Amino acid sequence: MCVCVEWRLEPGFMNTGILDVDKHIESLWNDLDPEIKTQYGQDHVASLKDLLRKIKQNAGDPSLVTEVVTDALFRTHPKKRFDLI
């Protein structure tokens, strides 16, 4: 008999390549229509890059996700919620 238990994994931001977007932001900015650039301003791009740098600095190690998933899969009685802190 198989008993299925629902569990949740909410890792938040992990330090992966998806957060390395500085050059992509700059490229998108350079391709924008000048009128749109005027509406947003260069400060908007700088703020966005700064925010993404802060997120990346505080992002977790992605190996924690695999450790928690492995733990959940092999537990006889898995917890309903796993924290990655």
Number of C-alpha atoms within 10 A of each C-alpha: 3 4 5 6 9 9 13 12 14 10 17 10 15 19 17 12 8 9 14 14 13 15 10 10 15 13 11 9 15 11 10 10 9 11 9 10 15 9 9 10 12 11 9 12 16 13 11 13 18 13 12 15 16 11 15 18 11 12 16 18 13 14 10 15 18 10 12 15 14 11 14 19 12 9 9 8 9 14 13 11 12 17 12 15 6
